């Protein structure tokens, strides 16, 4: 599956360098995305 969240992608691209920490104001959005990915990893294929 593909997740598309263009506003989040643009904000991360604009705000965060590769290898840098995610700023606290984006924790919730990134946590939701990671939770989605981790749920997918637990599903049988």
Long-range contacts (C-beta under 8 A, 24 or more apart in sequence): 1-40, 3-33, 3-36, 5-29, 5-33, 8-33
